[in-house]
């Protein structure tokens, strides 16, 4: 477990009083972890939240990236407000699709409320696994860092098992600032303003692209030289075409230096019997490309009442509004529309022409926003050592997206779509506890509780093509029933009925949980704790609805037991835990066995809910057969940790070694094709993760006057995963272009090993009078030399090899804090080591023959196609016309080392002295600061940024870069 906090003194006080800072529902894990396992709080091994809050980050993922050992954050695009995925202690399932990434996310808990996110079930109606339909807003942008007291990352079962099967991927626990309770008041105002810096890019035009392609024509065309008779793209065929061969100045319209701001006000007051807190905030993050931005408005209110000594009433409501201006990428638009226009001519690099294209968006719109509300009502009864708490909590979010694209953007074919969706979680839980101090040395704590949880996800989605004109931008319906005589009632009027597609879906999940926990402590030296859970899920099949999971935790305070007289040692504690935790199935499709769906798909769409106006149900041939006897998946985990701190120079060290194996997982297996099915979903996949998390640091420089000190800390994690079992005893499985093999990592690439180029036909090996062939195609001069890995004298899929890995083997951060009098300087470096990326952008660039004009996502040329990227000299000149597809992505020619070191944050601040603030009230504080983010990256990767990769580890070049940001701000306390 690791902690980020605003002020350690206030947190220690809360721990001593056993009070949650927010007044919300208190789980006993906090009590056990902080008070029984050790007699003092653990050393804080990361930067404080105050330092992190100096950066203008809007999402929780951005705030935590490069801050926590064992936590990996994938920020695959710099576009503000988009989803970023987090993984704690590696991945426990292969990331075959976006749905798998959604199912691998940790649980985020805000003031005791486990937050609900988007559900990936909408991918079932999508043709492309690119972006989820709807807003695709980052719902974890609902947390204002200035309202937060502490953030904890819970990674082992001793701390996270209390949250049950929702916590199988780890827990991020967020606690708000507590209310003022001393008959005083607290007012704070925090604000910043800054800008994101436009990147410097090298633009190219048709002449550059023509010269690049000419070298291939000179080598491999019939005449041995490029000539006007060769087939050539129209947009490159005329060197007098000023649109493509003229000045390339499109970047002035695409990239912009943009401004951003943030402001938060918080007021709290009251006494021990009644106190409150109210906060308002607004923050705007801007992108550097495509006029992207996201803006959040938030309001928050907390109230605590204690009418009698034994009763406390607490309530909280947190409301947010997210508005996001999305990118205008062609690939995102075409994937969403499931429509590909003529791709033979890309956008022109000329600014005037590009501006005229952008002007067409003025006659279009893309309204994209989300509303998010969390809240709870909590009653706490205290009768000396007995406590009882009862709580009702709610998390609700809804998203809207309305889109219209005018005819000039769609080959005279307009498009409109409307999306509404919500995610809702309602919780009712009760916990009774008893704290028994047997004598001065023996204490015993016991609790029992139960929880009911109702989750619901729903969306309504409709889209239509070919409206009557560009003035009617919504899908109007005939709303006159005419006393029941109107056969066209509720039929579309502005778009052809045959080109209107409507979808709606809803999924529910109910969770019932019971737990009991007992903790024994002897003389503040030895601790033993047992947690027993019994969880029932509606997404489990009837014969396997319930799962029993135990967890055992042990603690030894070595300092108190053996080294009590050692004054230089502040603390030394050994921790151990082992047990089991359930893994929820996100889909209700599997809860009843064989089922029906609306997967007709005759129009080319993945799902069509009807045929000629009649509803249709079929077996799930596309998504796969679901059978019976599907058990609960679960994760067996063990953790051993040691924490130490010393008086001298504030030294601290923390080491955790872990092993976890997630078993009985479902995976689609290509099977039952004779019955028309694409897959059969089978249980039995097991994945093991092992690793070590290390944090250490201290004061490099300190003096007695406390005027100067330099504190530094290093956090890093090693993680390795391994597939330990597949269903039905399989040793390996090929699915969606990935090979899963027992005993190997689950995030490896499956690629051909490239060994050079055949310069002549004579260089191609010959076996029994036949030349070496690729999938039956004879290899020739100009083809790549791919290794015949299995020595069967032919090249095919069996020769692809597992290599590299998507997840970093080592990740961490190295921070420095230098204080001199009232000045402070903070520097945070962030690194990933042992990670590879497939540079798909270079593959697409060299594979121009196969991509030119084809209707595929990889063939789409964004305006950034006219930007010089990568190192062309790294790649051999293969024959791009070869039938073997010489520049296909799945070869190690494009596999690169994506290790990196980044300067994540630099901040300089000054705390005003009391004399300077004499005009304000006593105790007032004012802190001024400047911050810069993402200043440089050191990496061997030849692409733009080794972070800009999708969940498969591919860099397609379409993501916005993570920008450099500069801000100036203040924090005022009254």
N, C-alpha and C positions, 0 to 999 in steps of 0.2 A: 504494500500500500504506500502511495506517495501523496503528499499534501502540498497544495498551493494555498496560501492564505494572505489576507491583507495585513493582519497585525497579529503576531504570535502571542502577545500578552493577553489580548482579549480572548483568543481561542483557548489558552490555558485556563483562564478563569471560567470559561464555559465548561470545560472538561471537569474542573474541580466541582462545579455545581451540578454536573450531570444534566445540563440544559442545552437543548438544541438552539443555536443562535436565532433561528427563525421563529421559534415557538411552535414549530410544526411537529408532526408525528415523529417520535424518537425511536429508532430501531436500536436494539441492544448491542449491535455490532460495534457501534461507535463507542459505547460504554466499555465493552470488553477490550476492544483493540487499544483504547487509549488509557484506561485506568487499571485494568486488572493485569494485562500482559506486561505493562511497565509502570513504574511508579512516577514516571515523568513522560511528557510528550516526546514522540520520536523527533530526532533532529530534522529540520526542514531541509530537504536535499535538492530543492529546485529554487528558481527565482521566485520572488514574492509576486502576488497578484498585482501589487501596486506597480511593479516594473512592467509586467505584461500589459497592464491596462494603458500604458503610455502609447501603445501601437493602435492604429485605427481599425483594428480587425472587427468584423461584424458577426462572424460565426464562431461557434464553440470550437470547431475543428481548427480554424486559423489560430485561435487563442492557445490551443494546446499543442499545436505542432511544434516540435523541437523543444518541448518542455518536460516530457515525462518518459522515464525509462520504461520500455516495454510497450509503449503506445506508438503506433505508426499511423501517420495521417497522409492520405493521398490527395494532394491538391492538383488535380489533373488539368486545370485550366485557371487562368487568372481572371476569368469573367466573374464579376462580383455577384454574390447571391446564389451561386450554383451549388449543387450538392458536392460535398467532399466526404470520402469514406474513411472510417477509422478502423483499425484492427489492433486488438490487445493480445500480445503474446502470439502473434502469427495468425494464420488462417487455419480453420479446422475443416474446411471443405474446399474442393477445387472450384475456382472461380470460372465456371464455364459460360456464364451469362451474367447480365446485370442483376438478375433475380438472386443468384448466389451471393453477390456482393451485399445486397440488401439483407439477406439472412445472416450475414456474418458481422453485423454491426453490434457494438456494445450497447447495453442499456444505459440511458441517461436519466438520472433522477434529480429533479429540482425540488428542493425542500420536501423530500419524502414522496413526491409524485413521480412514478415511473412514466416517462413521456412516451407517447405513441407517435410513430412516424408514418410515412407513406407506405402503402402495401404494394408489392411488385406484381399483383395479379393483373394489372392492366397491360403488362407486357404480352399477355396471351392474345391480345387483339392487334398487336403491332407487328408490322412486317420487318422492322429493323430494330436491333438491340442497341439503339444509340441514346435516345433520351426518352424518359417516361412521358406519356401523354399528359397534358395538363400543364400546370405552372412550372414543375420541376424546380420549385424554390427550395432553398435550404431552410427547413423548419427549425433547425438548431441555431438560426440567427435571431431567435426570440429571447436571448439572454443578454442583458446589459451588464457588462463586466463591473461597472461602477456600483452595482447593487449587490455584488457577491462578496461574501466573507471568505469562503474557502472552496476549493475544488479538490476532490480526492479521486484518484484512480485506483479502483479495487481490482486486484488481479488474482488473488488466491482465495480458496474457499472459506478460509477463516473469516473473511470480511464480506465476501459477496454472496455467500450461500443464503443469507437471510432473505434475499430478493427472489429466491427460487429459480425456476427454469428460465425466466426471462434474462437471468444474469449469466447464462452459459458462455457468452462471448466477452464477459467482463462488465464492469460497471464504472460509470463516471458519475460521481455523487457531488452535487452542487448545493451549497448551503448559503442562503442569503444573509445579509447583515442583520443583526438582531436589533430589536427596537430599544430605544432609550427607556430605562426603567428607574432612574434616580431623580424623578421630579424635575428634570431638566429638559432641554431640547437640543437637537442636533440638526444643523442645516448644512448641506453640501451642494456645491455647484461645480460641475466639471465640464469643460468645453475644449474643443480642439478645432483647428482648421488647417488644411494642407492641400497637397496636390499629388497626383500620380504623374510620373514623368513619361512623356512620349519616348518610345525607344528609337534608337538610330538604326535604320535598315538600309540595305543596298537594293535598289529596285532594278529590274531588268525589263527588257522589251522583246519584241519578236525577233530582232536581230540577234540578240544573245541566244535565244532559244533555237533559232535557225542554225547558228554556228555550232551549238551543242549537238544538234541532231545530224549535222552535216558529216561529222566524223563517222557515224554509223553507216550513212549512205555511201560514203567513199570506200568503206571496207566491204560492205556486204550487198550492194546492188549489182545488177547484172553487168553493168559497164565498168564496175570497179570504181565508180565515181558518181557523185550526185549529178543528176541532169534534170532538165525541166520536164522530161517525160515521166519521171518517177511520181508515183502517187503521193500526194503531200496534202496536209490539212489546208483547207481554204484560207484560214486566218493567217497562215504563215506563207502562203503561196505567192503573195504579191508584196514585194519589198517596198512598193510605193504606197502601201496601205498605211496611212499615218496613224490610224487608230491603234495598230499593233506595233508598227515599226518606228513610230514617232517617239516623242519624249514620254518617259514613264514616270509620271508624277502623281499617281493615284494615292500614294501614301499620305499626302496632305489632307485627303478627305476621309481616310480610314483611321489613321492614328491621330490622337489628340492628347495634349496635356490637359487633364481634367481636374477639377477641384472637388474636394470632399470636406465634410464637416461632421461634428457631433456635439451634442449638448445633453447633459443629464442633471436634473435637480432632485434632491432627496431631502425630506424633512421628517423628523421623528421626535416624539416627545411622550411624556406621561410618567407614571410612577409604577410601583410594584403591582398595584391593583388594576390599572388600566393603562395601556400604552398603544401607540399606533406608529405607522410609517407609511409615507406616501411618496411616490417617485414618478417623475415624468421624464421622457427622453426622446431624442430624435437623432438619427445618425444616417449619413448618406455616404456610400462607397461608390466611386466612379471607376469605370474601366478605361483603358488606354486605346480601345479599338471599338469601332462599330457603334459608338454612342451608348454603350452598355452602362447600366448603373442599377443600384438597389438602394431603397430607402426604407427605414424602419421607424415607426412611431410606436412608443410603448408607454403604458401606464400600469402602475403597480400599487397595491394597497394591502397592508397587513394590520391586523388588530388582535390584541391579546387582552382578555378580561379575566380577572380573578375575584369573583364576587365573594367567595369564602375561601378560607385557607386551603381546603382540600379539593377545590375545583378550579380548573383553568380552561377557559374557552379561547381557542385560537382560530383565526381565519385568514385566508390570503386569496387574492385574485390578481392575476398577471395577464394583461391583454396586450397584443401586438398586432400591428398591421405591416405587411411586407409588400412593397410595390417594386417590381423589377422590370426594367427595359432589357429585353433579351437581344442576343446577337442576331445578325441577319445572314448567317452562314447558309449557303446554298444546300449543303449536305443536311443540316438540321431541318431546313424547310422541306426538302424533297422527301426525306425519311418520314417526317410527320404526315405529309400529304399522301405518301405511297404513290407518288407521281413523278416521273422523270420526263422533262421536256427534252428537246434536241440539245445534246451536249457537244455538238461538233465545233462550236465556237465559244470559247470562254469569255468572261468579262474582259473588256479591253483595259490596258494599263494607263490609258490617257485620262487625265483628271476631268476634263470637260465631259467626256463620254460617260465616265463613271459617275459623275455628279448627276447627269441626266437620268441614269439608272436609279440612283438613290432617291431622286425626286419622285419616282413612282411610288415610293413608300408613303409619301404625303397623302396619297389617295387610298392608303391601306391603313390598317391598325393591328396592333397586337397588345391587348390589355391583359395584364398578367399580375394577379395579386393574391395574397393569402391573409386570412385572419386567424389568429391563434389565441386561445384562452386556456389558462390553467388556474385551478383554485382548489381549496380544501376548507373543510370545517372540522375542527378537532376538539374533542373533549378529553380532558385528562383528570383522573381522580387519584388523589394521593392520601393514603392513610398510613402514616409512619413508613413502614417498610413495604407495604403493599401498594401497587400502582395498577391502574387500569386505564387504557386509552382506547378511544373509539373515534374513527375518522371516516368521513366521506370525501373522496377526492375526484376531480374531473380534469381531463385533458381533452380539449377539442380544437381541431383546426379544420378550416375549409378553404378551398382554393377555387379560383375562377380564372378562366382564360378564354377570351373572345378574340378571334382572328379573322381578318379579311385581307386577301391579297388580290389586287386589281389585275385586270386582263393583261396589261403590258408586261407584268412579271411572270405570266404563265402561258405565253403563246396564245393570247386572246382567250384564255380559259380562266375565269375567276374562281376563287376558292374561299369558303367560309367555314369556320368551325366554332363550336361552343363546348366548353368543358366546365363541369361543376363536380367537385368531389369533396368528401369529408372523411376524417379519421376521428374516432371518438373512443375514449377509455373512461369508464366509470368504476370506481373502487370503493368497496366498503370493507374495512378491516378493523379487527379488535385484538388487543394484546393485553394480557394480565401478567404481572411480574412480581416477584418477591425477592428482596435483598436481605439475606440472613447473615448477620455477623455472629458466628457461633461463640468466638472469644477473640482475644487480641490478635491471634495468628490465623484463625481459620474463618474464611468467609465463603458463603455459598449463594449463588444467584440462579434463579430459575424463572423461566417465562414460558408461556404458551399463548398461541395466537391462531387466528384464522382469517382468511381473506377471500372475498368474492370479487371477481374482476370480469367486466363485460367490455369487450372490444367490438367495434363495428367500423367497417370501411365501405365506402360507396362512391361510385362515380356515375355521372350521366355524360355521354359524349356523343356529339353528332358533327358530321362534316358533309359538305356538299360541293359539287363542281358546277361550273358553267352557269353562273347567274345571268339574269336577263340583261343587266347592265352593271356599271360600276357605281351607280348612285344608290342602289339598294344593296346594302352591305350585310344584311342579316337574313336569316332563313325564315321569311315570313310564312305564316300558316293561315289557311282559310279558317277563321274563327266564328263564322256564322253557321249555327246548326240548322237554321231554317225549319225549326220544329221537327227536326229529325229527317227532313227530306233532302238534305245536302249530301250527296255521295262523296264530295271532296272535303268534307269537314275534317279539319286538322291536317290536311294535306298541304305540302309546300306549294307556294305560289311564285316565289322569286327564283327558285332553282328547280330543274327537272326532277320529278319524283324518282325517276330511275337512277339519278346520280346523287341521291341523299342517303347517307348511311347513319344509322342511329344505334348506339350501344348503351347499355346500362348493366351494371353488375354490383353485387353487394356480397360481402363476406363477413361472417361473424365468428368470434372466438370467445368462449367463456372459460375462465380458469378458477378453480376452487383449490385453496391451499390451506393446509394445517401444519403447524410446526410447534415443536417444543425444544427448549434449550436449557442446558444446565452448565454452570461454570463454577469451578471450585478453585480457590486460591489459598495457598499456605504461606503465611508470613511475607507476603509480597515478593516471594521468591519463585514459587512454582505455580503454574496455572494449567488446568485441564478443562476443556470445554467440549461438549457434545451437542450437536444440532441434528434433530431428526425432522424430516419433512415428508409430507404425503400430499402430492399434487395430482389434480385431475384436470384434464384438458378435453374440451369438446372436439378438438381437431385430431385427437387420438381415436383409434377404432374402438368399437364397443367392448371388445374383449381385452383391451389394453388401455383403458381410460386412465388408470391411476398408476403412479410411480412412487415408490418409497426410496428416499435418498438420505444417507447418513453422512455427517462430517465430524471429524475429530480434530481438535486443535490443542496444541501443547505450547507452553511458554516457560522459559527459564530466565530469571533475572540474575545473570551471572555477577553483575556488579554488586547487588545486594547480598548475594549468597557467599561469594568467595573473595570479592575485592572491595569490600565496604570501606576499608581504610585507605584505599588508593585515591588520594585527593585529586590526582591529575585526570583520572578517568571519571567522566560524568555518567556514562551509562554504557552497559553492555548486555544485550538481550538476545537470546536464541529463540527462534520461532519455528514451529513445524505444524503442518496441517495436511490432512489427506481425507478424501471422501469422494462423493459422487453428486453430480447435479444433472437434472434433466435438461433435454434440449427440445424446445417446442417445434412443432411442425407449423409453419406459417399458413399452410393451405388447407381449407376445409374439404377440398376435393378428395383427400385421402381418408377422410374419417369414416366413410361408409362403404369403401370398396368400389366395385365397378360403378361407373356413373355415365351420364349423358352430358353432352355439351352442344354448342351451336357452331361447331367448326365445320362449316360447309366449304367456304373458300373458293367457290367456282369462279369468282371475278378476279382472282389474283390477290385478294385480301386474305389475311390469315383467318379471319372469322367473319362469317356473314350469318346474321341471325334469322334469315328467312329466304324463301325461294318464291318469287313471283307474288310477294305480299303475304305468304303464309309462313308462320313460324316453323322452324325446323330444329329437331334435335337428333344428334347422331352420337355414336360412340366417339370417345376422344382419340381419333386416329392420329391426329397431328401431335398432340401433347403427350399421349402415351397411355397405355393400359394401366389401370390401378387394380390391384388384387386385394385379397384378404390377408390377415395375419401380419399386419404391419405393426411392429412393436414401437415403444418409445425409444428414441435415441437418447443417449446420455453421455456424459463426460466424466471419466475418472481422472482425478487430479491429485498431485502431491506437490508440496512446496516446503522448502527448508530455507530459512532466512536468518541473518544475523545483523544487528544494528549496534553501532558503537559511536560514542562521541567523547571528546577529550576537552578538558578545560583550556589547555594551551592552544592558542591560535584558532579556537573554535572548530577544531577538526571534527569531521564526521565521516562515517563510512557505512554503507548498507549494501548487502549482497543477498540476492535471492536466487536459488536454483530450483527449477520447476520441471515437472513432467506431467503432461496431460494427454489423454487419449480419448477421442470422441468416437463413439461406437454406434452401430446400428443405424447409420445414416442412410437416407434414401438417395438413390441416384438413378437417372434414366439409362437403361441399357438397351441399345439397338436390338430389337427382338420382335417376334410375332409378326413379321412382315407378311407372312402368308395369310394373315387375317386382316391385313390393311393397316396395322399399327406401325408407327415409327419407332416407338420405345415401349419398354415395360419398366415401370417404376418398382425397384426392388430395394429392400433394406439389407444392410450387412456391410456397408462401407465403413472403415475405421481409419482415422488419421491421427497420427501422434505428433505432438509438438513438444520440443524440449529446448531449454535455454537457460540463460543466466542474465539477471538484471543487476547492474552495479552502479552505485552512486557514491562519490566521495568528493571532499573539498575542505576548504577552510580559509583562514586569513593568511595570505602571502605576506602582507605588510600590515602591521598594527603598532601603535605606540600608546603610551600611557595616557597621553592627553586626549586620545580619541579623536584628534583632528584629522588624522590620515589613516585609512586602512584600505586594503585591497583584498577582496574576497573572491575566490574562484571555486568553481565546482564543475565536475564532469559526470555526466550521466550517459550510460550506454548499455545496450542490450545485444545479446547474441540469441538468435533464434534459428531453429532448424525444424523442418517438418518432414514427415515420411508417411506414405500410404502403407498401412499395415494389413488391410484386408479389403477385398471386394466381394459383392454378393455372389452367392452360389459357388464360392471357392475359386472364382476367376483369378488368374495371375495378372492379367492386363486387360485394358479396355480402351478402345478407340471411340471417341465421341466428339462430334463437332470439330474435327481437325485437331484434337488433343489426344495424347496417349497418356493413360494413367497406368502405372506399373507398380505392383506391390514391391515395397522396399526402396522406392525412389521418391523424391520430392514431388508434391502435387502441383507445384508452380513452375515446373520446368517447361521450356520450349521444346517443341518437337520439330527438328529442322534437318535439312540435308547439310552434310559437311562439305564445304566448298574447298577444292584443292587446286584451283587454277582454271586454265582455259585450253581447249583443244585448238592449236594454231593451224593444224592441217587435218584433213580427213585421215591421213596415215597415222596420226597420233591417237586415234580412237582405238581402244583395245579390240581385238578380235578373238572370238571363242567358237571353235568348231565351224569356222568359215562364216560366222555371223558377227557383225559389228555390235558393240555394246549399245543397248537400246534403253530408252526411258519410256516406260509404259508402252512398249511395243514400237516406239518411234526411234529410228536409228540416229545415234548421235553423230554430229558432223563438226567440221571446223567452225569455230566461233561459239560452240556450245560450252557450258561450264563443265568442269570435271567434278562430278559429285562422287563421293566415296561410296563404293559398293560395300556397305558395312557388313552384310551377311555373306559376302563372297558367293553369291548365286549367279554371278555373271550377267546381271541385269539391274537396272535402277528402277525402283518403284517405291511405294510408300513404306515397305519394310526396311528400307535403307535410311529412313529418317531416324535421327538419334535424339535422345533426351540430353539437353544441355542448358546451361545458364539457369537463372531463376528470377522470377518477377519480384518477389519480396526481398528486401535487403537482409543480408545475413547479420549485419551489424548496423545499428542506428543509434543516434544519440545527439547530445548537445554539450557544448563547453561554454560556460558563461563566466563573465567577470563583472564585478561591481567595485568601483573605486570611489571612495568618499573622501573629500577634503573639506573640512569645515562644513559649510552649508551646501556644497556642490556634490553632485554624484554623477558618475559616468557608468553606464551599463552597456555591455557588449555581449551578444549571444550568437554563437556559431553553431550551425546545424549540419549534420553529416549523415550520409548513407554509404555503406561499403558492401562490396560483394553482391552487386545487383546489376542485371543486364536489361537492355531494352532493344527491341527490334525497330530499326529505323524504317518504318513503312513509308515515310515520306520520300526517302531516297529510292526505295523500290518502285514507287509509283512514278517518280520522275524518270527513271531509266526505262521503265516498262511502258513507254509512251505508245508503242505500236499496238499493244493489246488494250490499253486504256482508252485510246483515242476514239471518241464517239460511242463507246459502249455505255450502256445504262446500268451503272453500278456505282455504289457510293465511293469506291476508290478511284473512279474515273472523273469525279466532279472536281473541277478546278475553281477554287475560291479566288478572290482577288489577290490573295497572298501568294498565288501561283507565280506572280510576277515579282517575287522577292528572292534574292540570292541567298540560299541556305545550304549548309553542309559542305563537305569537301568532295568534289566530283573525282578528284585524282585518286581516291581510295579504291575505286571500283574499276574492274577490267571492262574492256569494250567487247561485250558479247554480241552475238547476232540477235537483235530484238525481234526479227521476223521468225526466228526458229520456233518450230512447233512444240519444243520442250518447255517453252515459257522461261527463257533463261534468267529473267530478272524477277521471278516469282518471289514473294516475300518470305516464304518458309524455307530459308536457307541461312546458314550462319554468316554469309556474306554481309548481311545487314544487322547481325547481332553485335551489339557494342557494349562496352563497359560503361555503366551508367552510375558509377560511384561519384559522389560529389561532396564538396564542402562549401557551405553557403554562409555568408554574413547575413544572418536573419534580421538582427535588430541592433541599432546603436541609438542610445538616448543620453541626453545631457540635461540635468535638472538642477534647479536651485530652490532651496527652501528659504522663504523670506524670514528674517529675524523678527522677534517680538517687537523690537523698537520700530521696525519698518511698518508693523501692523498695529501700532499704538492707536490709530484712529478707529480700529475695529474693536469688538468686544474682547474681553479677556479669554484667552484660550483659542483665539482664532488662528488659522493656519492658511498659508498660501504657497503653493508649489508651482513653479513655472518650468516648462520643459520643451525641448525640441527632440524629435525622433526621426530616424531614417530607417527604412526597411528594405530588405532584398537588394543590398548594395552590390554584391558580386557573387559569382559562382566559380569555383575551381573544379573542373571535371575533364576527363578524357573524352567525353561524349561529343560527337561532332554535330549533333543537332542543336536546337535552340536552347533547350532546358531539359535535363534528365528527369524532371518531375512531371513533364507534360505528356504522360502516357495514359492509355485507358486501362481498364481492369485486366485486359489480356497481356499487358506489357508492351503494347504497340504504340508507337508515336506516328500518328497519321498527318501531323503538321497543321491540323485545323484548329487546335486549341489556342486561346489567347494566352500570351505570355504573362507570367506573374510580375507585375510592375514594380518599379522602384517607387516608394512613397516617402513623402516628407511632410511632417506635421509640426505645428507649434500649438501648445495648449497650456491650460492651468487647471489646478485643483484647489478649490476654495472650501474651507471648513469653518463654520461659525458655531 
